[in-house]
């Protein structure tokens, strides 16, 4: 036992206390320095989480050696309880004061654990989760969320949205984004119609909308991943926060996509369509417009950024940013018109 990390030791102790016969730990059950084993096992993660009886979560552990059972003890007052109708029912209440901020679920929702792609699908796919935070135990299942201090909430009331945001220097974590959510993608695949393929993080039936991802303007670290991991038209090629514009439009407007995906060709590792993309391209049909590109400097705090106004003759048709150095931006660019919004 002493040769494994403190988190693993604590997990084994919890499993024994709960009288579980088997314990699955990804760092032990997946060969960490084997890319092929990662590919094979990541394709099965939806089954691992969905079929497990309970997922033990070291929510407050900053590292694998931090452990999670040595929690801060809350000061509490014990009050006896006895049922007036049935005297054989008795017990005690623990009354305590906790400091968790405005939302008592912040120790879970705001934890670093909750920001990783791998643990995001772990939280969504698991039938039951037991969170060990710095002071309080939290429970999640498909019926209710609660805690040992009886803080309950309605199911799905404050689930995190799907925004993948990794540190700028964590290129490996960003590059594995498609692997980290491959189990979740497999679940979605089951509910979609036959032939609705998964295409490097996007879906065939919603491909045009999926292409409209944006790099968050407030993120000064968003940039293309240094090593190839996904095609440039996929959000998985970006390190930083990626968002999609809302699809809600006014009732008097019509939202018509003007492009068509004709074919796609992807090369994937280990024949796992949900995993690592080794290369590929798409063939689309749509309307192209040749536009003039005018550079416009913008002060962004201590940074100087550049926006590019796009002109068709004397008409300003839009603006944007490019994932290239300023000196590499051409004076004319081809624009693929994606959709029309008409009154």
GUVEXFI-48256 format. One line per 8 residues: their letters; for each residue x, y, z of C-alpha. Coordinates in Angstrom, 3 decimals, padded with zeros to 6 digits, always signed. Layout:
BEGIN
A	X,Y,Z ~ ...
END
This chain:
BEGIN
XXXXXXXX	+000.000,+000.000,+000.000 ~ +002.824,+002.383,+000.781 ~ +004.059,+002.267,-002.813 ~ +000.897,+003.855,-004.276 ~ -000.308,+007.433,-003.998 ~ -002.254,+008.740,-000.997 ~ -005.384,+009.246,-003.123 ~ -005.336,+005.575,-004.148
XXXXXXXX	-004.785,+004.478,-000.555 ~ -007.780,+006.536,+000.586 ~ -009.931,+005.157,-002.249 ~ -009.069,+001.604,-001.223 ~ -009.996,+002.381,+002.380 ~ -013.376,+003.804,+001.317 ~ -014.053,+000.785,-000.903 ~ -013.276,-001.575,+001.981
XXXXXXXX	-015.498,+000.351,+004.407 ~ -018.346,+000.115,+001.911 ~ -017.571,-003.573,+001.374 ~ -016.970,-003.212,-002.355 ~ -015.209,-006.190,-003.879 ~ -013.757,-004.346,-006.889 ~ -012.184,-000.923,-007.370 ~ -011.319,+000.618,-010.748
XXXXXXXX	-008.652,+003.365,-010.807 ~ -007.899,+004.796,-014.236 ~ -004.245,+005.562,-013.490 ~ -003.713,+001.894,-012.572 ~ -006.074,+000.221,-015.031 ~ -004.870,+002.237,-018.057 ~ -001.204,+002.012,-019.045 ~ -000.290,+005.682,-018.689
XXXXXXXX	+002.666,+005.773,-021.085 ~ +000.907,+003.717,-023.775 ~ -000.933,+005.805,-026.343 ~ -002.598,+002.739,-027.852 ~ -003.920,+001.599,-024.459 ~ -005.272,+005.095,-023.811 ~ -007.100,+004.962,-027.129 ~ -008.552,+001.512,-026.456
XXXXXXXX	-009.663,+002.229,-022.895 ~ -011.019,+005.726,-023.546 ~ -013.515,+004.189,-025.956 ~ -014.908,+002.137,-023.056 ~ -015.134,+004.882,-020.436 ~ -018.872,+005.349,-020.894 ~ -019.368,+001.699,-019.873 ~ -016.979,+002.021,-016.923
XXXXXXXX	-018.810,+004.983,-015.396 ~ -022.344,+003.921,-016.306 ~ -021.923,+000.395,-014.961 ~ -020.096,+001.298,-011.754 ~ -022.052,+001.179,-008.503 ~ -020.380,+004.305,-007.098 ~ -017.729,+006.785,-008.207 ~ -015.433,+007.965,-005.407
XXXXXXXX	-014.336,+011.538,-006.127 ~ -011.287,+013.148,-004.534 ~ -012.789,+016.560,-005.234 ~ -010.566,+018.603,-002.945 ~ -007.301,+016.773,-003.647 ~ -004.932,+019.100,-005.482 ~ -002.536,+016.280,-006.416 ~ -002.587,+012.499,-006.525
XXXXXXXX	-000.585,+012.408,-003.274 ~ -002.734,+014.892,-001.355 ~ -005.253,+012.355,-000.077 ~ -008.865,+013.194,+000.659 ~ -009.870,+011.514,+003.918 ~ -008.001,+013.883,+006.257 ~ -010.700,+016.536,+006.116 ~ -011.146,+019.562,+008.335
XXXXXXXX	-013.540,+018.670,+011.121 ~ -016.521,+020.978,+011.467 ~ -017.393,+022.102,+014.971 ~ -020.838,+020.742,+015.769 ~ -023.382,+020.520,+018.569 ~ -025.025,+017.135,+019.142 ~ -028.746,+017.124,+019.894 ~ -030.565,+013.931,+020.914
XXXXXXXX	-033.630,+012.812,+018.986 ~ -036.403,+010.375,+019.889 ~ -039.592,+009.757,+017.951 ~ -042.716,+010.596,+020.003 ~ -044.796,+007.905,+018.294 ~ -042.257,+005.077,+018.292 ~ -039.761,+005.353,+021.196 ~ -037.545,+002.687,+019.620
XXXXXXXX	-036.595,+005.208,+016.933 ~ -033.919,+007.476,+018.317 ~ -030.675,+009.044,+017.261 ~ -029.008,+012.445,+017.163 ~ -028.767,+015.633,+015.120 ~ -025.476,+017.348,+014.364 ~ -025.898,+021.131,+014.125 ~ -022.989,+022.930,+012.500
XXXXXXXX	-022.103,+026.183,+010.802 ~ -020.385,+025.938,+007.438 ~ -018.600,+028.526,+005.318 ~ -019.052,+027.653,+001.642 ~ -019.926,+031.016,+000.069 ~ -023.281,+031.955,-001.374 ~ -023.768,+028.563,-002.981 ~ -023.205,+025.649,-000.581
XXXXXXXX	-022.272,+023.494,-003.585 ~ -019.262,+025.674,-004.461 ~ -016.780,+023.135,-002.996 ~ -017.895,+020.788,-005.785 ~ -018.909,+023.081,-008.644 ~ -015.911,+025.430,-008.255 ~ -013.303,+022.734,-007.618 ~ -010.399,+022.355,-010.045
XXXXXXXX	-011.481,+018.724,-010.457 ~ -014.672,+019.970,-012.100 ~ -012.872,+021.819,-014.926 ~ -011.218,+018.862,-016.657 ~ -012.699,+017.149,-019.686 ~ -012.015,+013.673,-018.296 ~ -013.757,+014.368,-014.978 ~ -016.592,+016.241,-016.683
XXXXXXXX	-017.773,+013.072,-018.397 ~ -017.094,+011.153,-015.181 ~ -019.583,+013.390,-013.391 ~ -022.257,+013.163,-016.067 ~ -022.033,+009.439,-016.778 ~ -021.720,+008.053,-013.253 ~ -024.912,+006.820,-011.621 ~ -023.731,+007.816,-008.146
XXXXXXXX	-020.877,+010.051,-006.957 ~ -019.480,+010.604,-003.474 ~ -017.497,+013.863,-003.313 ~ -014.832,+014.294,-000.639 ~ -014.293,+018.058,-000.287 ~ -012.088,+019.778,+002.286 ~ -014.784,+019.661,+004.962 ~ -018.093,+018.192,+003.749
XXXXXXXX	-019.201,+015.028,+001.955 ~ -021.448,+015.632,-001.063 ~ -023.629,+013.060,-002.791 ~ -024.904,+013.059,-006.370 ~ -027.104,+010.530,-008.105 ~ -029.747,+010.548,-010.809 ~ -032.518,+011.168,-008.277 ~ -031.139,+013.836,-005.931
XXXXXXXX	-028.072,+015.815,-004.885 ~ -027.409,+016.170,-001.171 ~ -024.677,+016.394,+001.458 ~ -023.898,+015.350,+005.023 ~ -025.058,+018.788,+006.215 ~ -028.369,+018.163,+004.442 ~ -027.845,+020.741,+001.696 ~ -030.072,+019.488,-001.106
XXXXXXXX	-030.858,+020.831,-004.538 ~ -033.102,+019.839,-007.368 ~ -031.496,+017.640,-009.984 ~ -029.615,+019.473,-012.766 ~ -030.265,+022.861,-011.142 ~ -026.676,+024.021,-011.425 ~ -024.816,+021.602,-013.637 ~ -021.726,+023.071,-015.303
XXXXXXXX	-021.958,+023.998,-018.975 ~ -019.668,+022.293,-021.482 ~ -016.819,+024.760,-021.962 ~ -013.339,+023.291,-022.237 ~ -010.836,+025.717,-020.770 ~ -007.292,+024.530,-020.083 ~ -004.219,+026.449,-018.880 ~ -002.143,+027.892,-021.697
XXXXXXXX	+000.861,+025.751,-020.789 ~ -001.137,+022.515,-020.563 ~ -000.855,+021.626,-024.238 ~ -001.066,+017.878,-023.558 ~ -004.371,+018.251,-021.715 ~ -005.855,+020.360,-024.487 ~ -004.641,+017.989,-027.162 ~ -006.444,+015.103,-025.448
XXXXXXXX	-009.807,+016.912,-025.302 ~ -011.457,+014.534,-027.765 ~ -010.229,+011.534,-025.758 ~ -011.412,+013.038,-022.477 ~ -015.002,+013.322,-023.704 ~ -015.042,+010.218,-025.896 ~ -017.217,+008.316,-023.418 ~ -019.736,+011.139,-023.373
XXXXXXXX	-019.712,+011.275,-027.164 ~ -020.462,+007.544,-027.289 ~ -023.570,+008.106,-025.153 ~ -024.838,+010.819,-027.507 ~ -024.140,+008.552,-030.466 ~ -026.651,+006.011,-029.140 ~ -029.486,+008.540,-029.124 ~ -028.854,+009.891,-032.615
XXXXXXXX	-030.114,+008.368,-035.846 ~ -028.033,+005.806,-037.687 ~ -025.459,+007.460,-039.909 ~ -025.169,+010.559,-037.722 ~ -021.398,+010.374,-037.468 ~ -019.091,+011.997,-034.951 ~ -016.616,+014.191,-036.855 ~ -013.672,+015.397,-034.756
XXXXXXXX	-015.850,+016.783,-031.972 ~ -018.791,+017.779,-034.203 ~ -021.909,+015.900,-035.338 ~ -023.012,+015.266,-038.896 ~ -026.640,+016.352,-038.331 ~ -025.514,+019.635,-036.746 ~ -022.255,+020.165,-038.584 ~ -022.917,+023.667,-039.932
XXXXXXXX	-023.877,+024.964,-036.497 ~ -020.940,+023.121,-034.962 ~ -018.534,+025.011,-037.217 ~ -019.638,+028.333,-035.715 ~ -017.523,+027.950,-032.569 ~ -015.768,+031.035,-031.273 ~ -012.609,+031.633,-029.284 ~ -013.654,+033.615,-026.223
XXXXXXXX	-012.494,+037.222,-026.745 ~ -011.793,+037.594,-023.020 ~ -009.266,+034.762,-023.154 ~ -005.870,+036.188,-024.106 ~ -004.321,+032.711,-024.035 ~ -006.519,+031.067,-026.670 ~ -004.452,+029.915,-029.596 ~ -003.929,+026.999,-031.908
XXXXXXXX	-002.396,+023.878,-030.376 ~ +001.263,+023.556,-031.268 ~ +001.136,+019.923,-032.353 ~ -001.560,+018.568,-034.643 ~ -004.435,+016.972,-032.787 ~ -007.512,+017.954,-034.764 ~ -008.398,+019.714,-038.048 ~ -008.344,+023.507,-037.935
XXXXXXXX	-012.134,+023.655,-038.409 ~ -012.686,+021.735,-035.142 ~ -012.838,+023.372,-031.702 ~ -010.407,+020.662,-030.525 ~ -007.597,+022.428,-032.421 ~ -007.728,+025.382,-030.008 ~ -006.102,+025.836,-026.594 ~ -008.360,+028.075,-024.520
XXXXXXXX	-012.047,+028.755,-023.953 ~ -014.301,+027.855,-026.880 ~ -017.918,+029.021,-027.070 ~ -020.843,+028.652,-029.434 ~ -023.228,+031.523,-030.228 ~ -026.779,+031.082,-029.015 ~ -029.221,+029.536,-031.465 ~ -032.138,+031.550,-030.072
XXXXXXXX	-033.446,+034.080,-032.600 ~ -036.493,+036.296,-032.704 ~ -039.703,+034.684,-033.875 ~ -039.974,+037.029,-036.842 ~ -036.565,+035.906,-038.121 ~ -035.689,+032.867,-040.188 ~ -032.349,+031.151,-039.618 ~ -031.296,+029.349,-042.814
XXXXXXXX	-027.967,+027.605,-043.251 ~ -026.562,+028.050,-046.728 ~ -023.853,+025.367,-046.670 ~ -023.959,+021.618,-047.179 ~ -021.505,+018.988,-045.987 ~ -020.896,+016.736,-048.982 ~ -018.326,+014.367,-047.540 ~ -015.790,+013.998,-044.764
XXXXXXXX	-012.687,+011.878,-044.449 ~ -011.013,+011.302,-041.094 ~ -008.142,+009.091,-040.031 ~ -008.528,+008.045,-036.397 ~ -006.305,+006.084,-034.025 ~ -007.199,+002.525,-033.034 ~ -010.378,+002.644,-035.135 ~ -012.054,+004.716,-032.403
XXXXXXXX	-014.157,+007.420,-034.109 ~ -014.560,+009.208,-030.774 ~ -010.847,+009.404,-030.030 ~ -007.672,+010.835,-031.505 ~ -007.861,+012.293,-035.009 ~ -004.703,+011.702,-037.041 ~ -005.803,+013.686,-040.100 ~ -008.678,+014.430,-042.396
XXXXXXXX	-010.606,+016.917,-044.480 ~ -014.167,+017.960,-045.313 ~ -015.833,+018.835,-048.620 ~ -018.596,+021.444,-048.424 ~ -020.828,+023.300,-050.852 ~ -021.701,+026.935,-050.263 ~ -021.433,+030.508,-051.414 ~ -017.972,+032.128,-051.434
XXXXXXXX	-017.320,+035.865,-051.374 ~ -014.003,+037.620,-051.942 ~ -013.597,+040.314,-049.297 ~ -011.076,+043.007,-048.526 ~ -009.420,+042.693,-045.113 ~ -008.572,+045.898,-043.202 ~ -006.536,+045.730,-039.982 ~ -007.911,+047.650,-036.986
XXXXXXXX	-005.765,+047.849,-033.778 ~ -007.668,+047.516,-030.479 ~ -006.321,+048.198,-026.989 ~ -007.178,+045.284,-024.659 ~ -005.966,+046.237,-021.205 ~ -002.190,+045.979,-021.345 ~ -002.390,+044.172,-024.688 ~ -002.672,+045.446,-028.243
XXXXXXXX	-004.880,+043.168,-030.291 ~ -006.054,+043.381,-033.874 ~ -009.505,+043.095,-035.338 ~ -010.005,+042.671,-039.061 ~ -012.864,+044.471,-040.776 ~ -014.152,+042.614,-043.841 ~ -015.441,+044.712,-046.746 ~ -017.261,+043.823,-049.942
XXXXXXXX	-016.753,+046.935,-052.037 ~ -018.085,+049.817,-049.898 ~ -020.109,+047.534,-047.613 ~ -018.794,+046.395,-044.226 ~ -020.033,+042.801,-043.969 ~ -018.382,+041.761,-040.714 ~ -015.222,+041.548,-038.639 ~ -013.179,+038.886,-036.942
XXXXXXXX	-009.807,+037.569,-035.909 ~ -007.464,+035.063,-037.524 ~ -005.344,+032.321,-035.990 ~ -002.236,+033.662,-037.714 ~ +000.348,+036.379,-037.165 ~ -000.586,+039.851,-038.355 ~ +002.079,+039.835,-041.055 ~ +000.604,+036.648,-042.531
XXXXXXXX	-002.909,+038.055,-043.037 ~ -003.658,+038.711,-046.695 ~ -005.360,+041.869,-047.935 ~ -008.105,+039.735,-049.495 ~ -009.773,+036.655,-048.026 ~ -012.408,+034.210,-049.200 ~ -015.470,+034.054,-046.973 ~ -017.777,+031.031,-046.831
XXXXXXX	-021.276,+032.259,-046.036 ~ -022.710,+029.911,-043.397 ~ -026.281,+031.101,-042.849 ~ -028.795,+033.875,-043.396 ~ -030.989,+035.605,-040.849 ~ -033.897,+037.304,-042.542 ~ -036.807,+039.336,-041.195
END
